[in-house]
Amino acid sequence: MNKRPLEILIFGTGAVGSTLGWRLAQNPYTRLSVVCRSNYDAVKRHGIQLRTSLWGNGQFRPHRVLTSTLQVHDVPFDYVVCTNKVTSLESDSFIHAIAPAVSRGTTLVSAQNGIGVETPLRQAFRANTILSAVCYISCLQPSPGLVQQVSSIRPHALHIGTFDERHSSDRELDHARLERFVALDPKFKLVSDVQAERWTKQVFNGSWNPATAISGLDTHGLLAAAGPQLGVVEALAREIFTVAVRIGVALPRDLPQRTVQFARDNPPIAPSMLQDARVQRQMEVESLCGNIVRLADAVGVPVPTVKATYRTLLGMNRRFQALEQPVRMGDFLAQRPAVSHRLTPPLLDRIPAVSLAG
């Protein structure tokens, strides 16, 4: 008797989604579907080509290449892996987009950047298992359907755990589904405290991502600039760390300092927010900054540097969104000068670097 393959859907087939999809598709007991946007034509015609430092090179064709989950509303997916970027406060559109693929037996895997990204999934799908996956690989998609995994900051690509503790019977089921997913690739690692993992990464992501995007410099460029620009990175790391500790997350006391030292000890990194800013594409402002601001306000932690960068990044996103709109004749005749996404060092210097020592 043939065993039914595991039906897995990747929602958000960008660089990270493509890489994870490739790894999941290597298992003979899985059947992979992908939801694509701008790279749909390339993936549909030619599949996905990968060059990776962690697994080597490869190419694969997903079993199904989709533009919408409505096309597979009748498929009983075992796992829906969310690798889409959280660029907006409006989670309803994302939930509606994945809902047709979610049934009672579907496990949802949030492999998205930032803090609080699992919450909309839990609010919408209260009976489903939800796994949280922290990604430790850096990936690029230089052209549609061509993906490069250029570096990894941990031996394992994903650290994965259950999002929340449910009733005992549900907990056993959640853990069984977690173990089954982790077993699909040797570079996946099961962790007991995934929220500590997520916050550890957030201290790095939430400081280097905004600062590099605003300045237009990669990590080594900011380190070389030093002065007020590096001070912004340090202040962001301290403020995010303080929020995490206030809500009870166990983190090493020297994590903010280690965040800066890690960038010094490694090759230059162009974080995802900088990559998006360079091509004037919507950035993950809400998951990396907005959720920190709202949580800090809720628990009474002052985060002036995070708030200032959040406002700046929202303004950049608005400009990028305007550039995506069709040009009207009246706007063309007005001949408004183009505005670069890159802010000059004096503008970055205006973001306060507030010490939280003591």
N, C-alpha and C positions, 0 to 999 in steps of 0.2 A: 504494500500500500504506500503510495507516494505521500510524503509529508508536505503540507501546504507551506509555501515559502513565507517568510516574514515580509509583509508588505510595509515598506518604509517610504515616507514622503519627505523630501527636502523642500521647505518653504523659504525661498530666498537663495537662489543659486548664483550668488556672487562668488568671490574668491574663496572664502571660508566654506560656504555651503557646497561649492563644487568639490573642494578637497575632501570634506567629510563624506559627501555622496560617493566619491570614488572609492574611499576606504570601505564604506558599507557595502558597496556593490561587489567587492571582491569576494565576499562570502557566498558560497554556492547556495546557501539557504535563504538568501534575501532577494527581493525584487524591488528595485528602486525606481521611484517616480520623482520628478523634479518640476517645480514651478519656476519659470524663468520670466524675466522682463526684457531688458534691452538685448540680452544675448540669446533670445529664443531662437531666432533663425539659424544662428551659427551652431547652437547645440543640437537643434533638430536635424540639421543637415550633416554635421560632422562629428557630433559628440563633443567630449571635453578632453583636451590634452593637458597633461600636468607635468611640471618639472619641480620636484620637491627635494629638499635637503634631508628630510626625515625618512621618507619611504623610497626614494628613487623616482624614476620617471614612469609615466604610464598614460594610457588613453582608455576611455570607456564611453559606451553609449547607454544612457539610462533606458530602462524598460519603457517608460512613458515620459515624454517631454510636453509640458502643459503650460498654458497661460493662466489657468484658473482651476481651483479645486472643484468647481462645478462640473468639470469634465470627468471627475472621478468620484462623484458623490456616492456611487454604489460600490466602491472598493472598500473592504473592511481593513483599514490601515491599522497595523500594530503599533507603529511609531510615526509621529509627525514631528520632524526636527525643524525648529524655528531658528533660522540663521539670518533673518531679515533685520535691517537696521531700524532702530526706534528713533525716528526723526521728529515725531509729533506727539503732542499730548493726547491726541485723539486715538485711543486704542480700539474704538469700536470698529473702524474700518479693517484693522488687522484681524480682529476676532471674527468679523463677518467673512473675511477672506479665507480663513482656515476652517471655519465651522462645517462646511459640507464634507470635509475629509475626516471629521472627528466623530467617532461612535463611542459607545459605552466602553468598549474594550481597547480604545486607543490610548497609548501613553504619549504624553506631550513632552518634548525635550526642548528646553530653552537654552540655546547656545548663543544668545544675544549678548552684546556688550552692556555693561552698566549694572546699576542697582535697581531692584524693584521690578525687573522685567518679567518675572514669573507671576506677579500679582494679577494682571489682567487675565492671564490664563486660568488661574484658580477661581477668580470671580465668575468667569464665564462657564467653566467646566468643573463644577464642584465635585463630581463623582469620579473624575479621571485621575490616574497617576500622573504626577508632574515631576520630571527630573530637571535638575539644574546642571548645566555643563559649562565649565570655565575653560576657555580656549587659550592655549599657550603657544600658538603658532602665528607667524606673521605671513600673510598671503597677499598676492597682487593678481589682478586680472588685466594685463596690459592690452589685451584685445579680446573681443568676445569669444569665449570658448577656449582660451589659452590662459592657464592659471599657473602661477609660480608660488611655491611655498619657500620663502627665502630664509627664514630663521625660526628657531624655537627657543623659548627661554626656560623650558623644563624638559626633562627626558620624555615625558608623556604629552601628547597633543591636547588631550582633554582630561580634566578632572571632573568626575561626575558623581552626583549624589542625589538623594531625594530632596525635593524642595521643602516639604513640610511633614510634620509628624501627624499621622491620622490615627483612627481607631485601630486596635490591635489586628483585626482581621485584614483591614485595608493595608496596614503597615507591612504585613507579610507579603501581600500581593505586590506592593510597591517595590519591596526589596528584591523579589524574584524578577520583576521586570527590569530593575536596575542592573542586576547581575547579568541578565541575558543581553542587555544592550552593551555593557562594558566588554563582554566576551567577544564581541564582533570584531575587535581589532586590538592587537597587543599594545598599541600606543594609547589606548583608553585606560584610565585608572579610576577605580572606585575610591571615593573619599567619604569619611563619616561626617565631616563638618564642611559642607560645600559652601555655606554662607561665609565662613571665615576665609575660604579660598577666594570667593567672589570679592569680598571686601579688600583682601590683600592686593588683588589685581586692580581693584578700583582706585586704591591709593596711587598706583602708578598711572593707570589710564586717565583718571580724573585730573591729574596734574600735568602730565606730559602732553596728552592729546590737546587740551585747550591752548596751552602755551605755544605749542608748535604751530597749531592752526592759525592763531592770531598773529604770530610773528612771521610765519612763512619759513621758519628754520627747522631743520631736523634736530634730534636730541643733541648731537655734537655741536651743531651750530649754536644752540642755546647755551651749552656749556662753555663754548668759546666766548660768547658774548658776555657771560657772567653778569655782574652788577644787578640792576633792578629786574632784568628779564629772568635771570635764574632765580632771583628772589620770589618771583611770582610762582614758579614751579614749587619751591620749598614751602611757601605759604599755603598753596592748594593742598599739598600732601599733608601738612599739619592739620588743616581744617577738616579734611575728609577723615583722617585718622581719628580726630576728636569726636566726630559724629559716630563713627563705628564703635568706639569705646563707650560712649554715652548709652548706646542701645544694647550694650552687653556683649559685643563681639570680642572674642579673645584674639588680640593681635600683639606681636612683639613691640615693645616700647620704642625700639629704634627703627621701626619700619619707615617713617618718613625720611630719615637719613639714608637708609639702605636704598630707597627708591631713587635718590639722586646718584648714589654711588653705583648702582646697577647700570645706569646709563653711561657712566664714565668707563665702566669695566667691559662694555660690550660695543660692537660696531655701531655706527650711526643707525638710528631707527627713525623711519618716517611713519608715525602712527596713523591710524585709519582716518582720523579727523583732518590731519594735514593732507593726506592723499586726496580726500574729498574737496578740501578748500582749494587745492592747486588746480582742480578742474572745475571749480565753482559748482559743486554738487552738494545737495543737502547733507548736513552732518548730524551725527547722533547726539544732539544737544540735550535732549530730555533725559535719556537713560544715563548719560555720563555727568550731567550737571544739574538739570532741572529736578530730578528726583532727590539729589543730595540737598538742594535748597529747601525743598518742601519737607523733607525729613528733619533737617536741622531746625527749621522753624517749629516743627511739631514737638521736638524734644528740648528746645530752648538753647541751642548751641549757635553762637554767632559765627557766621561764615562770610565775612565781607568780601574776601577775595573770590570765593566761588560765585557769589552773587554778581560781582562786577564782570567776571569772565562770562557768566551765563548771559547777562544782558548784551555783551559784545557779540557773542556767538549767535544769539537770536537775531541781532541786526545783520550779521553776515548771511545767515540762512535766508532772511527776507530778501536780501539783494540777489542771492543765488536763485531764489524762486522767481523773482521778477525777470531774471535773465532767461528763464525757461519759458516765459510766456511769449506768444506771438507778438511781433513788433507791429504796432498800429501806425498808420501814416502820420497821424498828428504827433506821435512821439518821435518819429523819424525826422519830421520837419523841425521839431524843436531842437534837434542836434545837441542833445545833452551829452556832456563829456562822460566817457566811460569811467567807472570807479573800480580800481583794483581791489581784489579781496584782501591783499596783504596790508596789514596795518604797519605803519612806521614805528620804529622803536619808541619814539616819544609817546605814542598812543598806548603802547603796551605798558610803558612806565607809569601811566596814570592809574593802572589797576593797583590798588593798595596791597602791599605785602605786609600783612598784620601778623605780628608775633603772638602766638598763643602760649608761650612759655609761662610756666607757673600756674 
